[in-house]
Amino acid sequence: MKQTLFLIALFIYHFVPAQTVNQCGIIVPPRSLQSNFQSVYEARDYINTMLDSINWKENFLVQEQNGINNAYATIIRNRRYIIYDNNFLENLDNYARTRWASVSVLAHEMGHHYRNHVVDRQGSTPPKELEADYFSGYVMAKLGANATEAVAAMEKIASPRASASHPAKADRLKSILQGWNYANGLANTNSGGGQSTAPQPQQNPPPSAPDASWIYLSLYGNTNMNVYLSDNGKTYNAAALETKQPFVFKFEVYNYGWLRFANDSRARTYRLVHGKDYAIIWSRRTNAWTVIEVP
């Protein structure tokens, strides 16, 4: 009976019209799916272990931003960032039923940095994604994951069809396994028929150019606060803002999204557009928080 309910839940999930896919072709895992698996997630520790496994001396800035349902590799003000949503990764681990699922996503994002994909600011392409997948498989093997664990995330939630920006699920699984095999000395294969080892990463990327796919949201106040963000105007997720660092994110459905200060349909809604900087300030005139665009 439990197995039947689980299959029904998967069927319903895969046919929800509002289903979104994140930057790296990962279907956002459902929050309602129940399992007995519990993961304890420490992104920075995993990333440092990955760096040690490939002997890469890179000082990543790791930033947690719950509410974005994603994990990103980016460059902000000439510094390499990996930005992740802890709840998204916890849900992913539960959905794939292994802690290696979230580790593989972080390894994939590190692969984008290692291959210098984020330097050209041209966005995702199938060749870039396959290189990052190959890197993920390679690192997963170095960390001790078996082949099944290395592909667990993609096996469960990768998009089956290819797009202009992302490969099909079958190609991504193949690339991950090629990287895993190479790390284990099982086959002299790679993701694109070229060099089987990753090129040296660019340690000093050029200054950041304007990137229309990102929104910078800054909180000006004395204490941290939660806001609610939506990429479709219907479903809102809580996002924790801190006073001392910008909240960097992008929406998935359109090139804009919505913000509220309360998870209430009656609350005032602010429209945020990609490529803009916004500040949250306290208005003495209205005696309430408000959002303003920073010129």
PEVEN-V444653 format. One record per pair of residues at least 12 apart in sequence whose C-alpha atoms are under 8 Angstrom apart, sorted by the first residue. I is the first residue (numbers start at 1). J is the second residue. D is the distance in whole Angstrom. If there is no record, write none. Layout:
# PEVEN-V444653
i=I j=J d=D
i=I j=J d=D
This chain:
# PEVEN-V444653
i=9 j=33 d=8
i=13 j=30 d=7
i=20 j=252 d=7
i=20 j=253 d=7
i=21 j=159 d=8
i=21 j=252 d=7
i=22 j=69 d=8
i=22 j=70 d=6
i=22 j=252 d=7
i=23 j=70 d=7
i=23 j=71 d=8
i=23 j=72 d=7
i=23 j=124 d=8
i=23 j=252 d=8
i=24 j=124 d=8
i=24 j=129 d=7
i=24 j=166 d=7
i=25 j=158 d=6
i=25 j=159 d=6
i=25 j=166 d=6
i=26 j=154 d=7
i=26 j=157 d=6
i=26 j=158 d=5
i=26 j=159 d=7
i=27 j=157 d=5
i=27 j=158 d=6
i=27 j=159 d=7
i=28 j=69 d=7
i=28 j=70 d=8
i=28 j=88 d=7
i=28 j=92 d=8
i=28 j=157 d=8
i=29 j=88 d=7
i=29 j=91 d=6
i=29 j=92 d=6
i=29 j=95 d=7
i=29 j=157 d=7
i=30 j=91 d=7
i=30 j=95 d=8
i=31 j=91 d=6
i=33 j=94 d=8
i=33 j=95 d=7
i=34 j=94 d=8
i=35 j=94 d=6
i=35 j=95 d=8
i=35 j=97 d=8
i=37 j=93 d=8
i=37 j=94 d=6
i=37 j=97 d=6
i=37 j=98 d=8
i=38 j=94 d=7
i=39 j=90 d=6
i=39 j=93 d=7
i=39 j=94 d=8
i=39 j=99 d=6
i=41 j=86 d=7
i=41 j=89 d=8
i=41 j=90 d=7
i=43 j=62 d=8
i=43 j=106 d=8
i=44 j=62 d=6
i=46 j=103 d=7
i=47 j=106 d=7
i=47 j=107 d=8
i=49 j=143 d=8
i=50 j=107 d=7
i=50 j=139 d=7
i=50 j=143 d=7
i=53 j=139 d=7
i=53 j=142 d=6
i=53 j=143 d=7
i=54 j=139 d=7
i=54 j=142 d=8
i=58 j=203 d=7
i=59 j=80 d=8
i=60 j=79 d=8
i=60 j=80 d=5
i=60 j=81 d=6
i=60 j=82 d=7
i=61 j=79 d=7
i=61 j=80 d=6
i=61 j=81 d=5
i=61 j=82 d=6
i=62 j=81 d=6
i=62 j=82 d=5
i=62 j=83 d=6
i=62 j=84 d=8
i=63 j=81 d=7
i=63 j=82 d=6
i=63 j=83 d=5
i=63 j=84 d=6
i=64 j=83 d=6
i=64 j=84 d=5
i=64 j=85 d=6
i=64 j=86 d=7
i=65 j=83 d=7
i=65 j=84 d=6
i=65 j=85 d=5
i=65 j=86 d=7
i=65 j=239 d=7
i=65 j=240 d=7
i=65 j=241 d=8
i=65 j=247 d=7
i=65 j=248 d=8
i=66 j=84 d=7
i=66 j=85 d=4
i=66 j=86 d=6
i=66 j=87 d=6
i=66 j=88 d=8
i=66 j=238 d=7
i=66 j=239 d=5
i=66 j=240 d=6
i=67 j=85 d=6
i=67 j=87 d=8
i=67 j=228 d=8
i=67 j=229 d=7
i=67 j=237 d=5
i=67 j=238 d=5
i=67 j=239 d=4
i=67 j=240 d=8
i=68 j=84 d=8
i=68 j=85 d=6
i=68 j=237 d=8
i=68 j=239 d=7
i=68 j=249 d=7
i=68 j=250 d=8
i=68 j=251 d=8
i=69 j=84 d=8
i=69 j=85 d=6
i=69 j=87 d=7
i=69 j=88 d=5
i=70 j=84 d=6
i=70 j=85 d=6
i=70 j=88 d=6
i=70 j=89 d=8
i=71 j=83 d=6
i=71 j=84 d=4
i=71 j=85 d=6
i=71 j=105 d=7
i=71 j=106 d=7
i=71 j=109 d=7
i=72 j=84 d=6
i=72 j=109 d=6
i=73 j=109 d=5
i=73 j=110 d=7
i=73 j=112 d=7
i=73 j=113 d=7
i=73 j=118 d=7
i=74 j=113 d=8
i=74 j=118 d=6
i=75 j=118 d=7
i=75 j=119 d=8
i=75 j=208 d=7
i=76 j=208 d=6
i=77 j=207 d=6
i=77 j=208 d=6
i=78 j=204 d=8
i=78 j=205 d=6
i=78 j=206 d=6
i=78 j=207 d=5
i=78 j=208 d=6
i=79 j=205 d=8
i=80 j=113 d=8
i=82 j=106 d=8
i=82 j=109 d=7
i=82 j=110 d=7
i=89 j=102 d=5
i=90 j=102 d=7
i=92 j=153 d=7
i=93 j=153 d=8
i=95 j=156 d=8
i=96 j=152 d=6
i=96 j=153 d=6
i=96 j=156 d=6
i=98 j=149 d=7
i=98 j=152 d=7
i=100 j=145 d=7
i=100 j=149 d=6
i=100 j=150 d=7
i=100 j=152 d=7
i=100 j=153 d=8
i=101 j=149 d=7
i=101 j=150 d=7
i=101 j=151 d=8
i=101 j=152 d=6
i=101 j=153 d=5
i=102 j=153 d=7
i=103 j=140 d=8
i=104 j=136 d=6
i=104 j=137 d=8
i=104 j=140 d=7
i=104 j=150 d=7
i=104 j=151 d=8
i=104 j=153 d=7
i=105 j=136 d=8
i=105 j=153 d=8
i=107 j=132 d=8
i=107 j=135 d=7
i=107 j=136 d=5
i=107 j=139 d=7
i=107 j=140 d=8
i=108 j=132 d=5
i=108 j=133 d=6
i=108 j=135 d=7
i=108 j=136 d=5
i=109 j=132 d=7
i=110 j=132 d=8
i=111 j=131 d=7
i=111 j=132 d=4
i=111 j=133 d=7
i=111 j=135 d=5
i=111 j=136 d=7
i=112 j=128 d=7
i=112 j=129 d=8
i=112 j=131 d=8
i=112 j=132 d=6
i=113 j=201 d=7
i=114 j=198 d=8
i=114 j=199 d=8
i=114 j=200 d=7
i=114 j=201 d=5
i=114 j=202 d=8
i=115 j=131 d=8
i=115 j=132 d=8
i=115 j=198 d=7
i=115 j=199 d=7
i=115 j=200 d=8
i=115 j=201 d=6
i=116 j=201 d=6
i=116 j=202 d=7
i=119 j=205 d=7
i=119 j=206 d=7
i=121 j=211 d=7
i=123 j=165 d=8
i=124 j=165 d=5
i=124 j=166 d=7
i=125 j=164 d=7
i=125 j=165 d=4
i=125 j=166 d=6
i=126 j=163 d=8
i=126 j=164 d=7
i=126 j=165 d=5
i=126 j=166 d=5
i=126 j=167 d=5
i=127 j=167 d=8
i=127 j=192 d=8
i=129 j=166 d=6
i=129 j=167 d=7
i=129 j=172 d=8
i=130 j=167 d=7
i=130 j=171 d=8
i=130 j=172 d=6
i=130 j=175 d=6
i=130 j=176 d=8
i=130 j=191 d=6
i=130 j=192 d=8
i=131 j=175 d=8
i=131 j=191 d=6
i=131 j=192 d=8
i=133 j=172 d=6
i=133 j=173 d=8
i=133 j=175 d=6
i=133 j=176 d=5
i=133 j=179 d=8
i=134 j=175 d=5
i=134 j=176 d=5
i=134 j=177 d=7
i=134 j=178 d=6
i=134 j=179 d=4
i=134 j=180 d=8
i=134 j=190 d=7
i=134 j=191 d=6
i=135 j=176 d=7
i=135 j=179 d=6
i=135 j=198 d=8
i=136 j=150 d=8
i=136 j=176 d=6
i=136 j=179 d=7
i=137 j=150 d=6
i=137 j=151 d=8
i=137 j=175 d=8
i=137 j=176 d=4
i=137 j=177 d=6
i=137 j=178 d=7
i=137 j=179 d=5
i=137 j=180 d=4
i=138 j=176 d=7
i=138 j=178 d=8
i=138 j=179 d=4
i=138 j=180 d=4
i=138 j=181 d=8
i=138 j=182 d=7
i=138 j=183 d=5
i=139 j=179 d=8
i=139 j=180 d=7
i=139 j=183 d=8
i=140 j=180 d=7
i=141 j=180 d=5
i=141 j=181 d=8
i=141 j=183 d=6
i=141 j=184 d=7
i=142 j=183 d=7
i=147 j=177 d=7
i=147 j=180 d=7
i=150 j=176 d=7
i=150 j=177 d=8
i=150 j=180 d=7
i=151 j=173 d=6
i=151 j=176 d=7
i=151 j=177 d=7
i=154 j=169 d=7
i=154 j=172 d=7
i=154 j=173 d=7
i=155 j=169 d=8
i=155 j=173 d=7
i=175 j=190 d=7
i=175 j=191 d=5
i=178 j=190 d=6
i=178 j=191 d=7
i=179 j=191 d=7
i=182 j=196 d=8
i=210 j=275 d=7
i=211 j=275 d=6
i=212 j=274 d=6
i=212 j=275 d=4
i=212 j=276 d=8
i=213 j=250 d=6
i=213 j=255 d=7
i=213 j=274 d=5
i=213 j=275 d=6
i=214 j=248 d=7
i=214 j=249 d=6
i=214 j=250 d=5
i=214 j=274 d=5
i=214 j=275 d=5
i=214 j=276 d=8
i=215 j=247 d=8
i=215 j=248 d=6
i=215 j=249 d=5
i=215 j=250 d=6
i=215 j=272 d=8
i=215 j=273 d=7
i=215 j=274 d=5
i=215 j=275 d=6
i=215 j=276 d=6
i=215 j=277 d=6
i=215 j=278 d=8
i=216 j=246 d=6
i=216 j=247 d=6
i=216 j=248 d=5
i=216 j=249 d=7
i=216 j=276 d=7
i=216 j=277 d=5
i=216 j=278 d=6
i=217 j=246 d=6
i=217 j=247 d=5
i=217 j=248 d=6
i=217 j=277 d=6
i=217 j=278 d=5
i=217 j=279 d=6
i=217 j=280 d=7
i=218 j=241 d=8
i=218 j=243 d=7
i=218 j=245 d=7
i=218 j=246 d=5
i=218 j=247 d=6
i=218 j=277 d=8
i=218 j=278 d=6
i=218 j=279 d=5
i=218 j=280 d=6
i=219 j=241 d=7
i=219 j=242 d=7
i=219 j=243 d=5
i=219 j=244 d=8
i=219 j=246 d=7
i=219 j=279 d=6
i=219 j=280 d=5
i=219 j=281 d=7
i=220 j=243 d=6
i=220 j=279 d=7
i=220 j=280 d=6
i=220 j=281 d=5
i=220 j=282 d=8
i=221 j=243 d=6
i=221 j=281 d=7
i=221 j=282 d=7
i=222 j=243 d=7
i=223 j=242 d=7
i=223 j=243 d=6
i=224 j=240 d=7
i=224 j=241 d=6
i=224 j=242 d=5
i=224 j=243 d=6
i=225 j=240 d=6
i=225 j=241 d=5
i=225 j=242 d=7
i=226 j=238 d=6
i=226 j=239 d=5
i=226 j=240 d=4
i=226 j=241 d=6
i=226 j=261 d=7
i=227 j=239 d=5
i=227 j=240 d=7
i=227 j=241 d=7
i=227 j=259 d=7
i=227 j=260 d=6
i=227 j=261 d=5
i=227 j=262 d=7
i=228 j=259 d=6
i=228 j=260 d=5
i=228 j=261 d=6
i=228 j=262 d=7
i=228 j=263 d=6
i=229 j=257 d=7
i=229 j=258 d=6
i=229 j=259 d=5
i=229 j=260 d=7
i=230 j=251 d=8
i=230 j=257 d=6
i=230 j=258 d=5
i=230 j=259 d=7
i=231 j=251 d=5
i=231 j=252 d=6
i=231 j=253 d=6
i=231 j=254 d=7
i=231 j=256 d=7
i=231 j=257 d=5
i=231 j=258 d=7
i=232 j=253 d=6
i=232 j=254 d=8
i=232 j=257 d=7
i=232 j=258 d=8
i=233 j=257 d=7
i=233 j=258 d=6
i=236 j=263 d=7
i=250 j=274 d=7
i=251 j=274 d=8
i=255 j=273 d=6
i=255 j=274 d=6
i=256 j=271 d=7
i=256 j=272 d=5
i=256 j=273 d=4
i=256 j=274 d=6
i=257 j=271 d=6
i=257 j=272 d=5
i=257 j=273 d=7
i=258 j=270 d=5
i=258 j=271 d=5
i=258 j=272 d=6
i=259 j=271 d=6
i=259 j=272 d=7
i=261 j=289 d=8
i=270 j=291 d=7
i=276 j=293 d=7
i=276 j=294 d=7
i=277 j=293 d=6
i=277 j=294 d=5
i=277 j=295 d=7
i=278 j=291 d=7
i=278 j=292 d=6
i=278 j=293 d=4
i=278 j=294 d=5
i=279 j=291 d=6
i=279 j=292 d=5
i=279 j=293 d=6
i=279 j=294 d=6
i=280 j=292 d=7
